Amino acid sequence: MNKYEMSILDIDTTKEVIEKVISLQEFPNVSLLFGSYNKHIKLMKDAFNVKIVARENLRVYGDRIAVERVFMVVDCIKNRILQHNKISESEIEEMIHSFIEVHDQTKSKNKEDIFPVAPRTPGQRRYMEAIRKHEIVFAIGPAGTGKTFLAVAMALDYLRQGDVKKIVLVRPAVEAGEKLGFLPGDYQEKIDPYLRPLYDSLYNLMEYNRLQRYIEKGIVEIAPLAYMRGRTLESAFIILDEAQNTTESQMKMFLTRLGVESRIVVTGDITQVDLAHDERSGLIHAQKVLEGVDGLCFFYLGKEDIVRHRLVQKIVAAYEKDSSLSHRGVD
């Protein structure tokens, strides 16, 4: 047994036990993950009542929700190290304990299939709180801040708790600065590339077979924005992604689909508008005309909330600096 290896203990066979392998091949610093004398691994094992075998990878055994939480904790630790090239023991313990709190809340509700997603930054935490408090939330910020992913996670939570009956995910079918020309296939095959990021978010949060059943039953609907015209969506959690690429009239049309017991989250990055030069962004326009409307919230995420690769933060900062210099007339 090497210094990163732990033995698997007896498993409670009265519950359904699953195994998940967490790859450590590209983990930036395995010693930080494990801690001195495997302290952090032991803490996760005790906190979530799972069994862990750690060699080249982590093999985690336990009930589905607990195993998923271990996976998310490891992912949070990895992203923090990638962003800052370091992480303290107290930060790791705080991450673990934040998931313990979610675990305890879930057990008290006795709903095993609630999928917990913990915010990774203070801004993300406030964003999730804003979704709970407002019927319409506009989330505006750069790429990688979790705008869409967290909104989808919240939507699934609302669905599984019975607060809504369906989830509707919407995107404008706008090409990102290039003309793709004729696309082969039927209409669904033509629009699928535009909707793929929404599918990706769902697949990261749900089992494939369950998601397919939800789609077949109409519990989860993924559609281009044009499909929303003329509809009223009641008891639904509706997400409009890439909203910077809506026109003013499209944004008005979409927002007026809101029905009884529904809520809307609109996400977008106003620095990446792909509309034609003679069209104005509906998201930018909405900031002006809807300011101060009760029950509606504009929430802004910044580069400090980016949880992708650490270079994404630097790239966003560089483009912000270039934009600032251009506005001041500096080439």
N, C-alpha and C positions, 0 to 999 in steps of 0.2 A: 504494500500500500504506500503510494508516494504522498508527498505533503499536500497534494490537492485532491486526495482520494478519501471518500467516506463510504462506509458500508451501509447497505440497505437493511433496515430493521423489519420486524414483522409488520405486515400490512393488515389493516382491519378489513376482513373479507365480507363484512356485513354491508359495505357500501360498494358501489361501482367504482373500480379503480382504473385509471388510465395512466398511460406512460407518455411523456413528452420529452423529446431530445432537444436541448438548447445548445446550438453550436457555439463553440468558443474559438473557432479557428481564426476569426478576424477580430476577436475581442481585443481592445487596445491595451489593456493591462490586467491580466488575469489575477495577479497578486492583490490588486486593489479590490477586485470583486470578492475574493475569498476572505481577505483580512487575515490578521495574525492568528495562527492556529485554527484556521477555517471558521473564524468567529462569525462572519456574515452568513455563511452557508448554514451553520448551526442555528443562527437566529431565524432564518427563513424557514428551516425545517420545523422548528418549534412553533413559529408564529402561525404557519398555515397547515400544520399537522400533515406534512408530506414527508416522503422518504426520498433522499437524494443520493445518487451515486455520481461522484465527480472524478472524471479522468480527463481524456482529451475533450470531452463534452460533458454537459450536465444531463443526467437522466433523472427526471422527476416523476415520482409515482404518488398518486393520491386522487381525490375526487376532482372532477373536471374544473370546477371554479377555482379551487385552491391551486391546482397546477397552473392554470392560466395566470393567476396572480403572481406566482413565482416568475413566470415568463416575462410579465410586464415589469416587475421589479428589476430583473436583470437587464431588460431593454432600457429602462430609465437610467440605470447605472452606466450602461454603455454609452448612451447619448450624452450624459453629463461629462464623461471622460473625453469623448470626441470633441465636445464644445470647448472644454477648459483645460484639457490635458492633465487634469488631476481631479480628485474627489476626496473629501475628508470622511473619516469614519462616522462622524455625526451626521453628515449628509446622507450616507447610506442607511444609517439607522432610522433617520427621519423618513426616507422613502419607504422602508419596510413597514414602519409603524403606520404610515398613511394608508397603506393597503390593508393593514390589520384592521383599522377602523372601518374601512369599507366592507371588509369580510364580516365583522361583527354586526354591522347594520343589515347586511344581506341575510345573515342567519336569523336575525330577529324578525325579519319580514317573512322568513320561511319561503322564499322564492329562489329556488336553486338556479334558475336559468337567467337571472339578472346578470348582465355582463358589466363588470365594474371597469371604469377607465379613470385613472387618477390624473389630474392635471400635472404637468411637469414644470410649470413656471407660475409665479403669482398672477401674471396676466391671464393665463389659461384658466386658472381657478376663478378669477372674477368673471371671465367670459361664460363659464358654465353656470355661475350664479345668476348672471344676467338672463340667460335662457330660461332659468326656472322662474324668474320674477316678471318677465315681459312676454306678451303674446306675439310680438314681432321684434326680432333682433337683427340688426345689420352688423355683421362682423367684417371689418375692413382691416387688411394687413398684408404684409409680404408673404411670399411663398414659404411653406415649411412651418408656419405657426400653428398648425392644427385646426384651422378654421372649419374645414369640412369634416375632418375625421372626428373631432369632438362633437360636432353637431349631429353626425350620424350615430355616434355612440349614445348621445342623449335621446335621440329619436327612438332607438332600440329600447332604451330604459323605459321611456314613456309607454311604448307599445307593450312591453312585457309586464308592466304594472297595471295595464288596463286603462291608462289615462287617455290613450288614443286607440283607434281601431285600425289605422293603416299609416304607412309611411310613404310619402311621395317625394322622390328625388328628381330634380329638374336641372337641366343645363341648356343654355343657348347653343345651337349648332353653328359655331363661328370658328373658322380656321385661324390658327395662331400665326398670322402674318405671312402666310403663303397659300397659294391656290393649289389645291390638290387635284383639281380637274375631275374627270369622270371616275366614280368609284363603282366597282363591279358589285353584283349581288342585288337582292331585293332591298326594300326600303329599310328594314330593320338592320340589315348588314351594312347599309350605308351610314346609318346614324350611330351604330355601336362604337366606332372609334371615339366619337365625341363624348359618349357616356361612360367609357371605360374607367375613368378615375373614380366614378361613383361606385361601380361594381367592385373596384379594388378595395375601397374603404369598407364595404359590406363584407367582403370575403375575409378581411382582416379581423372582423368582429363577430362573424357567425360561421357556423359549420356550413359547408357547401350544400349538403342535402337539405338542411332546414331552410336555407335561403331560397333554394329552387322551389320548395313547397310554398313558401310565402309569396314568391313571384307568381306561381301558377294560380294561387288562390286570390291574387290581387291585394294581398296584405301589404306587400312591398311593390311599389310601382316606380320604375325608372323611365323617364320620358324626356324628349326635347321640349323646350319651352313652348313651341308652337302648339303642342297638344293641350295646353292649359286653357286656351281661349274657349269661353262659353261654359266653363265648368264652375261648380261650387263645391269646395272640399270641406266636408264636415267631419269632426272627430278625427282629424289627421294631423300628423307632424310633417310639415312641408319644408323642404330645403331647396333653395335656389343657389346653385354653385356657379362660379365664374360670372357673377352678376355684373361685373364691369363691362361685359360684352352684351348687355341688353341695351336696347334703345329706350328712350324716355317712355314711348307708348307701350312697349313691352313690359317695362317695370310697373307701370300703372295697371296694366291688364293682369299681371301676375298677383300683385298685392290685393287686388279686389276679388281674388278667388277665395279669400279667407272665409270659412264658414264657422258655424257654431262649434264650440269646444275644440277648435283647431289652433295651432300656433305655427309661425313661420320663422325660419332662420335664413337670412340672405348673406351669402359670403362672397367676397371678392377682393381683388387687389387693384386699386385705382391707378397703379403705376404700370399696369400691363393690359391696356385696352387694345383690342384687336379689331375694333370697328373701322369702317371706312372713314376717311378724314372728314367727310361732310356729315357724319352722324355723331350725336352727343351721347355719352354714356348715361344710361338710366340710373346707375348707381351713384355717379357724381351728382346728377340732378336731384336724386332723392334726398341727399344730404341737405340740400338747400330748402326744398319745398316741404319736407316732413319734419324739420327741426322743431322740437317742442311739442309734438303730438303725444298725448297721453297714451300709455300702454305700449309705446314703441321706444326702442333703445338703439342708439348707434354706439357700437363698441369697437375700440381700436386696439389691435395687437401690433407690437413693434418687433424690430429685429432681435431684441432680447428674448422674445418668445419663440424664436426659431428652434426647432428640435430635430432638424435634419443634420446632415454632416456639418461639422464645424465650419467648413469653407463657405457654406451657404450664407451664414451670418456675415462673413467678410465680403462676399460678393454683393449682398444687398447693401451693406454699408458703403462699398465703393461706388455703386450706382447712385445712391443717395447723395454722396459727395459730388459726383459728376453733375447730377441734376442741379444741385445747389449752386455750383460754379457757373453752369450754363445760364441759370436765371439771373446771375449777377453780371453776365456779359463776359465771362472768362472762358476762353476756348481751350 
